[in-house]
Amino acid sequence: MKALACSTVVTLGLALSAPVQSIDPRLSELYTQVGLTAQERSAIDAGQPVAKVLSWGGPSEMYVFGAIHIDGPVEKYLSMARDVGHLAGTPGYLATGDLPATAKSADLSGLSLEPDDIKALKTCREGDCDVQLPSSSIATFKSAVNWSQPDVSGEVNGLARGMVLDLVHEYRRGGNTALGVYRDKEQPARVADQFAAMVNRASKLPEFVPELRQFLLEYPEKDLRGGDNFFYWEKVNFGLKPTIRVNHGVIYRPADGSGSPAVAIKQLYASHYFHTALDVSVCVRDSDATRGHGFYLVTLKGSEQGGLTGPKGNMVRKVVVDKTRTSLEKGLATIKASVEHSGGRP
């Protein structure tokens, strides 16, 4: 028994005196800001996905933080993030498609509304519509669609695709101002204010440099060296029903080669739930040389949504938050597996 006790003491002494694995101080500070526990930090360092709902913002806002350690090259992840078609294979994504400047309605054949959404459009009125649309679009669906047809889905989806292209075109010309007019002609500036709040909160992520922050807020007037812009649509199921979203994506590689690369996804439109949304992911290279060429992928998903207050809204919020957190964890695990695949290693 004495020998066992001595052995236990020696073992504990070795464990306590063993060096603690170093971590980038920027990450350590971020983990403290978002309230990660010691267990959550250890899980991230061990390559497990961790997603945490944050208490930032008001009742209509939602922020979810996520992180994972990936033992693979940063460039592999950036290439995956730029490959819009790759998203269709990740949890929560039902369909995706590029929106280049030359896109025509025929190029968006994969973009289609759910049958319930098409049915809702028939009876939509301003201020009372299950699909998020400006009054001008509601009027267009009313006047341009022959609702007496046995199957109107083709006509409705054709109009919807044209509206998506029009929105992206106007945003390319006018930035956030165009989004405000599209969603709310009476208060167009509110969209820019919401994005500003989200961008400021996202600045807590390591190396979220001022150039990228300003670009997201001032596009297209502001240029971004080292930035690769792209537009795409996606059909996702992170909430109570499938939702079509139109996004502006940016892959950012610091022009001087230093700092941490980042991926920003700025929502331009969503058919349900999301009024504004911004996802920012930053790649922080591992400072521990013994771990090889890995990096930490840290993500912040922010959104402003309607219908999340009051008794019914609280129930909706719980479902949406839980699904968003779970989907983020699954998405991080999928990204890790893809980057670490033998074919993607240097």
PyMOL commands that set and color helices and strands:
alter all, ss='L'
color gray80, all
select helices_A, chain A and resi 2-17+25-33+38-45+74-82+84-89+105-108+115-122+135-144+153-174+176-183+189-202+210-218+289-291+310-340+342-344
alter helices_A, ss='H'
color red, helices_A
select strands_A, chain A and resi 50-54+61-70+93-98+227-236+243-252+262-270+274-285+295-305
alter strands_A, ss='S'
color yellow, strands_A
deselect
rebuild
show_as cartoon
